[in-house]
Amino acid sequence: MEPGGAYIAAESSGNAIRELADRLVEEAARASEFRARLEIAATAESTLREELDEERRLREEAEREREDLRQQLEVLRQSPEVAEAAEEQQGRGQLRSTTVESQEPVQRPWWRRILG
C-alpha cells in the first residue's frame, strides 16, 4: 500500500463524516423550526377554539334573549288584561304606559333641556 493512499482514505472518510455532521446539524435546525411552527399552530388553534366557544355562548345567550323578547311581544299584543297578568307574574307589577311621555328617558341630557 502506498503511504499517500492511506492519507487520501483518511481524508476522504474525514470529509464524509464532516458532511454527515453538517447535514445532521441542518436537519436538526429544520426539525427545530418545524417544532416551533407546530407549537405556534397549536397555540393558534387553541385560541381559535376558545374564541369559537365564546362566540357560541354569546350566540346562544342572544337567541335566548330574542326568544324572551318575542314571548313578551306576543303577550303585549294580546289583551291588556293578559299583558298585565303576565307582567305581574314576571314580578314587574307595573303597567307600561304607551304615551309619548313614557317613551322619553327619565332624565334628558343637559343640552336637550337647554336647547329643547
C-alpha positions as CSV (number, residue, x, y, z in Angstrom):
1,M,0.0,0.0,0.0
2,E,1.2,3.5,-0.8
3,P,1.9,5.9,2.0
4,G,-0.2,8.6,0.2
5,G,-3.1,6.2,-0.2
6,A,-3.7,5.9,3.5
7,Y,-3.8,9.7,3.8
8,I,-6.3,10.1,1.0
9,A,-8.5,7.4,2.5
10,A,-8.4,9.1,5.9
11,E,-9.0,12.5,4.4
12,S,-12.0,11.3,2.4
13,S,-13.5,9.5,5.4
14,G,-13.0,12.7,7.4
15,N,-14.8,14.7,4.8
16,A,-17.6,12.2,4.7
17,I,-18.0,12.5,8.5
18,R,-17.9,16.3,8.3
19,E,-20.5,16.3,5.6
20,L,-22.7,14.0,7.6
21,A,-22.3,16.1,10.7
22,D,-23.2,19.3,8.7
23,R,-26.3,17.6,7.3
24,L,-27.2,16.4,10.7
25,V,-26.9,20.0,12.0
26,E,-29.1,21.2,9.1
27,E,-31.7,18.6,9.7
28,A,-31.8,19.4,13.5
29,A,-32.3,23.1,12.7
30,R,-35.1,22.2,10.3
31,A,-36.7,19.9,12.9
32,S,-36.5,22.7,15.5
33,E,-38.1,25.2,13.1
34,F,-40.9,22.7,12.4
35,R,-41.4,22.1,16.1
36,A,-41.7,25.9,16.6
37,R,-44.2,26.2,13.8
38,L,-46.2,23.3,15.2
39,E,-46.3,25.0,18.6
40,I,-47.4,28.2,17.1
41,A,-50.1,26.4,15.1
42,A,-51.3,24.5,18.2
43,T,-51.5,27.8,20.2
44,A,-53.4,29.5,17.3
45,E,-55.8,26.5,17.1
46,S,-56.4,26.6,20.9
47,T,-57.0,30.3,20.8
48,L,-59.5,29.9,17.9
49,R,-61.3,27.1,19.7
50,E,-61.7,29.3,22.8
51,E,-62.9,32.2,20.7
52,L,-65.4,29.9,18.9
53,D,-66.7,28.6,22.2
54,E,-67.2,32.2,23.4
55,E,-69.0,33.1,20.2
56,R,-71.3,30.1,20.5
57,R,-72.0,31.0,24.1
58,L,-72.8,34.6,23.1
59,R,-75.0,33.5,20.2
60,E,-77.0,31.1,22.5
61,E,-77.4,33.9,25.0
62,A,-78.6,36.3,22.3
63,E,-81.0,33.6,21.0
64,R,-82.5,33.1,24.5
65,E,-82.9,36.9,24.9
66,R,-84.5,37.1,21.5
67,E,-86.9,34.3,22.4
68,D,-87.8,36.0,25.7
69,L,-88.4,39.3,23.8
70,R,-90.6,37.5,21.2
71,Q,-92.7,36.0,24.0
72,Q,-93.0,39.3,25.7
73,L,-94.1,40.9,22.4
74,E,-96.7,38.2,21.9
75,V,-98.0,38.9,25.4
76,L,-98.2,42.6,24.8
77,R,-100.1,42.0,21.5
78,Q,-102.8,40.2,23.5
79,S,-105.4,42.0,25.5
80,P,-104.2,44.5,28.2
81,E,-105.5,42.2,30.9
82,V,-103.4,39.3,29.8
83,A,-100.4,41.7,29.5
84,E,-100.9,43.0,33.0
85,A,-101.2,39.5,34.4
86,A,-98.0,38.4,32.6
87,E,-96.1,41.4,33.9
88,E,-97.3,40.7,37.5
89,Q,-96.3,37.1,37.0
90,Q,-92.8,38.2,36.0
91,G,-92.6,40.4,39.1
92,R,-92.7,43.7,37.5
93,G,-96.2,44.7,38.8
94,Q,-96.2,48.0,36.8
95,L,-98.1,48.6,33.7
96,R,-96.2,50.2,30.8
97,S,-97.8,53.3,29.5
98,T,-97.8,53.7,25.8
99,T,-97.8,57.5,25.9
100,V,-95.1,59.6,24.3
101,E,-94.0,60.9,27.8
102,S,-93.2,57.4,28.9
103,Q,-91.0,56.8,25.9
104,E,-88.7,59.6,26.8
105,P,-85.7,58.9,29.1
106,V,-86.3,59.7,32.8
107,Q,-83.5,62.3,32.7
108,R,-82.8,64.1,29.5
109,P,-79.2,65.3,28.6
110,W,-78.4,68.8,29.7
111,W,-78.1,70.1,26.2
112,R,-81.7,68.8,25.4
113,R,-83.1,70.6,28.5
114,I,-81.4,73.9,27.4
115,L,-81.9,73.7,23.6
116,G,-85.2,71.8,23.7
